[in-house]
Amino acid sequence: MFPFYLLLSCTLLTTASLVRLYRRKRFCLIKPSVLFICFFHVFLQWPSVVYFGEVRRLLSATLLDFVLIFSLTPLIVLFVASRLFLRSARALYARLDRPAPIRPEAKSIILLGALAGLALYLLYVPLGNTGLISILRGDDQLTNTLIREESMKLLPAFLRYAYIFSAKVLCLMLILVTVNDYFVARPSGGKRLSALWQLAVLVPFGLGFNGISGARSTGADVFIAIMLFLLFRNKLRLSFPAVQKAVLLFLCILAVPTVLQYLRSDTKSWLDALGNIFNRAFFIKLQAGLNNIHYAEIYGYWGIGAIPKLGQLFGVPALNVPNIIANLVYPTSIIKTGYVNASFMMTYYSYFGMIAFPLCIVLILSLDVIPWLVRKLIQPDLYSYAAVGYALPMYVLTSLDYTSIFIGGGVVFWLLLLSLVPKWSVKTLGEPQVAVPGR
């Protein structure tokens, strides 16, 4: 039982470290490395404790390696991140509560860009052939899965990137700007009512656009983005009104995938739907990674070819490991293009063995270059939007490869968009009040 007690004690110590960091150096919580550890702690580390029986069942020779990586990586990252590269984090934190309003002309341009991206997508994929419409139509699970494969995963690369830029960047940016307009406007003024009406249109549009593939989690990105924006706008202070808003948005986040799950023909009740979503959030991510390590135990480490672009540099044949694992886990499935995606924290171990331990630590800490790029490329009045832009992909890293966040997760597109925003389009609010360091 030593591995279990080691994992449990280090998980509790990680919880205590995050609480201590929040109380003493709150500004560190906007560092990408710390944000990732927060998501990792909730969605992978604690589930590995709760489902340790499954961990022990799937892993035999590599159990101790897994426990060491999951136990020590968060503690080492938090120790280093709370002491190094703090200047950019402090600068961003000082401006989080002052996101600038965007002029109507610029908002119109952003809206046109989002609509153009949707139109381009629907030129290739008719509305009736999208995963979302398939769910609403009540198609059986096999038909829905096939449609989802064809309507997103099998699209040309340029079209997928255009979709990511328009749905996950332009659309979300427009919603965040409108949320900010609501809070900047006077409570009794007509501008606040106007912003509310705009949100009543934009939020459903964003939910549909981000969830058009039928994936149960992507539509919830809208509410996750709004929750992060409000938390950042409040400088992560958990006042009672802030907690109320966070709880309400969390319920909305749960509601979106639960409704989509309920509408699937194989789901019998709302309780089953909600249970399925919790299972996907807190177990499936872990199980997918465990399957990667389990089959590495059987077939050996996959090697550098498992990262195709890196393999090409060294002349190593590329391997599509997520697809290989999917066909090993579901050998009777007629869909041979499926993927079993998992966090790089586990897949990299299945590629390289224990070399992944220091490698993952370095990769996580290297994410902290993003706030430095934000300071160099983006106007201070836009820091709050940029923070949301790189915080969302940190959650994605709990279920995808490290390199996927830069293009597929939208980090590069967020930085590109915000760096190109002209000064005339931003209503400058002036310099912030003197901030207490770490608060």
C-alpha positions in Angstrom: 0.0 0.0 0.0 3.0 2.3 0.0 2.3 3.7 -3.5 -1.2 4.6 -2.5 -0.2 6.4 0.8 2.6 8.2 -1.1 0.1 9.4 -3.7 -2.5 10.4 -1.1 -0.1 12.3 1.0 1.4 14.2 -1.9 -2.0 15.0 -3.2 -3.0 16.5 0.1 0.2 18.4 0.2 -0.5 19.8 -3.3 -3.9 21.0 -2.1 -2.3 22.7 0.9 0.4 24.2 -1.4 -2.3 25.7 -3.7 -4.2 27.1 -0.7 -1.0 28.7 0.6 -0.2 30.1 -2.8 -3.6 31.6 -3.1 -3.3 33.3 0.3 0.3 34.5 0.0 1.1 34.9 -3.7 -2.3 35.1 -5.4 -0.8 36.6 -8.5 1.0 33.3 -9.2 -2.3 31.7 -10.0 -2.4 33.4 -13.3 0.8 31.7 -14.4 0.0 29.0 -17.0 2.1 26.5 -15.1 0.1 27.0 -11.9 -3.2 27.1 -13.8 -2.3 23.7 -15.4 -1.4 22.2 -12.0 -4.8 23.5 -10.6 -6.7 21.6 -13.4 -4.4 18.6 -13.2 -4.9 18.4 -9.4 -8.7 18.4 -9.7 -9.2 16.3 -12.9 -6.3 13.8 -12.7 -4.5 13.8 -9.4 -7.4 13.4 -7.0 -9.2 11.0 -9.4 -6.0 8.8 -9.4 -6.4 8.6 -5.6 -10.2 7.9 -5.7 -9.8 5.3 -8.4 -6.5 3.9 -7.2 -7.9 0.4 -7.5 -8.3 0.9 -11.3 -4.8 2.4 -11.4 -3.4 -0.7 -9.7 -5.4 -3.0 -12.0 -4.1 -1.5 -15.2 -0.6 -0.9 -14.2 1.7 -3.5 -12.7 5.4 -3.0 -13.6 5.0 0.8 -13.9 2.8 1.5 -10.9 5.5 3.1 -8.8 6.7 5.2 -11.8 3.1 6.5 -12.3 2.8 7.3 -8.6 6.1 9.2 -8.5 5.2 11.3 -11.5 1.7 12.1 -10.2 2.9 12.8 -6.7 6.1 14.9 -7.2 5.5 16.8 -10.5 2.8 19.2 -9.0 4.9 19.9 -5.9 8.1 20.6 -7.9 6.2 22.8 -10.4 4.5 24.8 -7.7 7.8 25.2 -5.7 9.6 26.6 -8.8 6.8 28.6 -10.3 6.2 30.5 -7.0 9.8 31.6 -7.0 10.9 32.2 -10.6 9.7 34.4 -13.5 7.3 36.4 -11.3 7.6 39.8 -13.0 5.2 39.2 -15.9 2.7 37.5 -13.6 2.7 40.6 -11.3 2.3 42.9 -14.2 -0.7 41.0 -15.6 -2.3 40.6 -12.2 -2.1 44.4 -11.6 -4.3 45.0 -14.6 -6.7 42.1 -14.4 -9.5 44.1 -12.8 -9.4 46.8 -15.5 -10.3 45.1 -18.9 -11.0 47.9 -21.4 -14.2 48.2 -23.3 -14.0 47.7 -27.0 -15.5 50.2 -29.4 -18.7 49.1 -31.3 -16.8 49.3 -34.7 -14.2 46.8 -33.5 -16.9 44.5 -32.0 -18.7 44.5 -35.4 -15.4 43.4 -37.1 -15.0 40.6 -34.6 -18.7 39.5 -35.2 -18.2 39.5 -38.9 -15.1 37.4 -38.5 -16.9 34.8 -36.4 -19.9 34.7 -38.9 -17.5 34.3 -41.8 -15.8 31.3 -40.0 -19.2 29.7 -39.4 -20.2 30.3 -43.1 -17.0 28.7 -44.3 -17.5 25.7 -42.0 -21.1 25.2 -43.2 -20.0 25.4 -46.9 -18.0 22.2 -46.3 -20.3 20.6 -43.7 -24.1 21.2 -44.3 -25.9 22.0 -41.1 -27.9 18.7 -41.1 -24.6 16.8 -41.2 -23.1 18.3 -38.0 -22.8 16.4 -34.8 -25.0 18.8 -32.9 -27.9 18.5 -35.2 -27.5 14.7 -35.2 -27.9 14.7 -31.4 -30.9 17.1 -31.6 -32.4 14.9 -34.3 -32.1 11.8 -32.1 -29.8 9.7 -34.3 -28.5 6.5 -32.8 -25.1 6.4 -31.2 -23.3 4.8 -34.1 -24.7 7.3 -36.6 -23.9 10.2 -34.3 -20.3 9.1 -33.9 -19.8 8.7 -37.6 -21.2 12.1 -38.3 -18.9 13.6 -35.6 -15.9 12.0 -37.2 -16.8 13.3 -40.6 -17.9 16.8 -39.6 -14.8 17.7 -37.6 -11.9 15.3 -37.2 -11.7 14.4 -40.9 -11.9 18.0 -42.2 -9.0 19.6 -44.1 -6.4 21.2 -41.7 -7.0 24.7 -42.9 -10.7 24.4 -42.2 -10.2 23.1 -38.7 -7.9 26.0 -37.9 -10.4 28.5 -39.4 -13.0 26.9 -37.2 -10.8 27.1 -34.1 -10.0 30.8 -34.7 -13.6 31.9 -35.4 -15.4 29.7 -32.7 -12.9 29.5 -29.9 -11.2 32.9 -30.3 -13.4 35.4 -32.1 -16.7 34.2 -30.8 -15.5 33.9 -27.2 -13.7 37.3 -27.4 -17.0 38.9 -28.5 -18.9 37.3 -25.6 -16.2 38.4 -23.0 -16.2 42.0 -24.4 -20.0 42.1 -24.0 -19.8 40.7 -20.5 -17.3 43.5 -19.7 -19.7 46.1 -21.2 -22.4 44.9 -18.8 -20.2 45.5 -15.8 -18.6 48.8 -16.9 -22.0 50.3 -17.7 -24.0 52.1 -15.0 -26.5 49.9 -13.3 -29.5 52.1 -14.3 -28.3 53.0 -17.7 -29.5 51.8 -21.1 -26.0 50.5 -22.0 -26.3 47.7 -19.4 -29.7 46.6 -20.7 -28.3 46.7 -24.3 -25.3 44.5 -23.2 -27.7 42.1 -21.5 -29.8 41.7 -24.7 -26.6 41.2 -26.7 -25.5 38.4 -24.3 -29.0 36.8 -24.7 -28.1 36.4 -28.4 -24.4 35.8 -28.3 -24.3 33.1 -25.5 -26.7 30.7 -27.4 -24.8 31.5 -30.6 -21.5 30.7 -28.9 -22.8 27.5 -27.4 -24.1 26.3 -30.7 -20.9 27.4 -32.6 -18.5 25.9 -30.1 -20.5 22.7 -29.8 -21.4 22.3 -33.5 -19.3 19.1 -33.7 -21.6 17.5 -31.1 -18.8 17.1 -28.5 -20.4 17.4 -25.1 -17.6 19.5 -23.5 -16.7 22.1 -26.1 -20.0 24.0 -25.8 -19.4 24.5 -22.1 -16.2 26.5 -23.1 -18.5 29.5 -23.3 -19.4 29.4 -19.6 -15.9 28.4 -18.6 -14.5 31.4 -20.4 -17.1 33.7 -18.7 -16.3 32.2 -15.3 -12.6 32.7 -15.7 -13.1 36.2 -17.0 -15.2 37.2 -14.0 -12.7 35.6 -11.6 -9.8 37.4 -13.2 -11.7 40.6 -13.3 -12.2 40.3 -9.6 -8.4 39.5 -9.2 -9.3 36.0 -8.0 -10.7 37.3 -4.8 -13.5 35.0 -3.6 -16.0 37.5 -2.3 -19.6 36.3 -1.8 -20.9 37.9 -5.0 -18.0 36.4 -6.9 -18.7 32.9 -5.4 -22.4 33.2 -6.3 -21.5 34.0 -10.0 -18.9 31.2 -10.0 -21.4 28.6 -8.7 -24.1 29.7 -11.2 -21.7 29.5 -14.1 -20.4 26.1 -12.8 -24.0 24.8 -12.9 -24.3 26.1 -16.5 -21.1 24.4 -17.4 -22.5 21.1 -16.1 -25.9 21.7 -17.8 -24.6 22.0 -21.4 -23.0 18.5 -21.7 -25.6 17.0 -19.5 -28.4 18.2 -21.8 -26.5 16.9 -24.9 -25.9 13.6 -23.2 -29.6 13.3 -22.3 -30.6 13.9 -25.8 -28.5 11.0 -27.0 -30.7 8.0 -27.8 -28.7 5.6 -25.5 -29.3 7.7 -22.3 -32.3 6.7 -20.2 -32.6 9.5 -17.6 -31.3 12.9 -16.5 -29.5 11.2 -13.6 -27.8 8.8 -16.0 -26.8 11.8 -18.2 -25.3 13.7 -15.2 -23.5 10.6 -14.0 -22.0 10.1 -17.4 -20.7 13.6 -17.5 -19.1 13.3 -14.1 -17.6 10.0 -15.2 -16.1 11.6 -18.3 -14.8 14.6 -16.3 -13.2 12.7 -13.4 -12.5 9.2 -14.6 -12.4 8.8 -18.4 -9.5 11.3 -18.7 -7.5 9.2 -16.2 -8.5 5.9 -17.7 -7.4 7.1 -21.2 -4.0 7.8 -19.9 -3.8 4.6 -17.9 -4.6 2.7 -21.2 -1.6 4.4 -22.8 0.7 3.3 -20.1 -0.9 -0.2 -19.9 -0.2 -0.9 -23.6 3.3 0.5 -23.3 3.9 -2.2 -20.6 2.8 -4.8 -23.2 4.3 -3.5 -26.4 7.2 -1.3 -25.1 7.6 2.4 -25.1 6.4 4.1 -28.3 9.4 6.3 -28.8 9.9 9.6 -30.5 7.8 8.6 -33.5 4.7 9.0 -31.2 5.2 12.8 -31.7 4.9 12.9 -35.5 6.5 16.2 -36.2 9.4 15.5 -33.9 9.8 12.1 -35.4 10.1 13.6 -38.9 13.0 15.8 -37.7 14.9 12.6 -36.7 13.8 10.5 -39.6 11.6 8.2 -37.4 8.4 6.8 -38.9 5.4 8.6 -37.4 2.9 6.8 -35.1 -0.7 7.8 -34.5 -0.7 6.6 -30.9 -4.2 7.9 -30.0 -5.6 6.0 -32.9 -3.6 2.8 -32.1 -4.8 2.9 -28.5 -8.4 3.4 -29.6 -8.2 0.3 -31.8 -6.6 -1.7 -29.0 -9.2 -0.6 -26.4 -12.2 -1.0 -28.8 -11.1 -3.8 -31.2 -14.7 -4.6 -32.3 -15.6 -1.0 -33.2 -16.3 -0.4 -36.9 -14.9 3.1 -36.5 -11.2 2.8 -37.2 -10.4 6.5 -37.1 -11.3 7.0 -33.5 -8.9 8.5 -30.9 -8.2 7.9 -27.3 -6.7 11.2 -26.2 -4.9 11.6 -22.9 -2.9 14.1 -21.1 0.8 14.5 -22.0 1.5 13.7 -18.3 0.7 10.1 -19.1 1.2 9.7 -22.8 4.8 11.0 -22.6 5.6 8.3 -20.1 4.2 5.7 -22.5 6.5 7.3 -25.2 9.8 7.7 -23.3 9.5 6.0 -19.8 10.8 7.9 -16.8 12.6 10.4 -19.0 9.1 11.9 -19.2 9.3 12.9 -15.5 11.8 15.7 -15.8 10.6 16.4 -19.4 7.0 17.2 -18.2 8.3 19.4 -15.4 10.4 21.5 -17.9 7.5 21.6 -20.4 5.0 22.8 -17.7 7.3 25.5 -16.4 8.1 26.6 -20.0 4.4 27.6 -20.3 5.3 30.6 -18.2 6.8 32.3 -21.2 3.2 33.1 -22.3 2.7 35.9 -19.8 6.0 37.4 -20.9 4.8 37.3 -24.6 1.5 38.9 -23.5 3.4 41.8 -21.9 5.5 42.2 -25.0 2.8 41.9 -27.6 -0.5 43.1 -26.1 -1.8 46.4 -24.7 -2.2 46.4 -20.9 -5.9 47.2 -21.2 -6.4 43.8 -22.9 -4.5 41.6 -20.3 -7.8 40.2 -18.8 -8.8 38.8 -22.2 -5.4 37.4 -22.8 -5.4 35.6 -19.5 -8.7 33.8 -20.4 -7.2 33.0 -23.8 -4.3 31.1 -22.3 -6.1 29.8 -19.2 -8.7 27.8 -21.2 -6.1 25.7 -23.0 -4.5 24.8 -19.7 -7.7 22.7 -19.0 -7.3 21.1 -22.4 -3.9 19.8 -21.3 -5.6 17.4 -18.9 -6.8 15.4 -21.8 -4.6 16.2 -24.8 -1.0 16.3 -26.0 1.3 19.2 -24.9 1.7 20.7 -28.5 -2.1 20.7 -29.1 -2.8 23.8 -27.0 -0.8 26.2 -29.2 -2.8 25.8 -32.4 -5.7 23.5 -31.6 -6.2 25.0 -28.1 -6.1 28.5 -29.6 -3.2 30.0 -27.6 -1.4 31.3 -30.7 -4.7 32.6 -32.2 -5.5 34.5 -29.0 -2.1 36.1 -28.9 -2.3 36.9 -32.6 -5.8 38.5 -32.3 -5.0 40.6 -29.3 -1.6 41.7 -30.6 -3.3 43.1 -33.7 -6.1 45.0 -31.9 -5.4 48.7 -32.8 -5.3 51.3 -30.1 -8.2 53.2 -31.6 -10.6 50.3 -30.9 -9.9 50.2 -27.1 -11.5 52.6 -24.7 -8.5 53.2 -22.3 -9.5 53.3 -18.7 -6.3 54.8 -17.4 -3.7 53.5 -14.9 -4.8 51.2 -12.2 -4.6 51.9 -8.5 -1.5 50.8 -6.6 -1.8 47.1 -6.0 -0.5 45.2 -3.0 2.0 42.7 -4.1 0.6 39.2 -4.1 -3.0 40.4 -3.5 
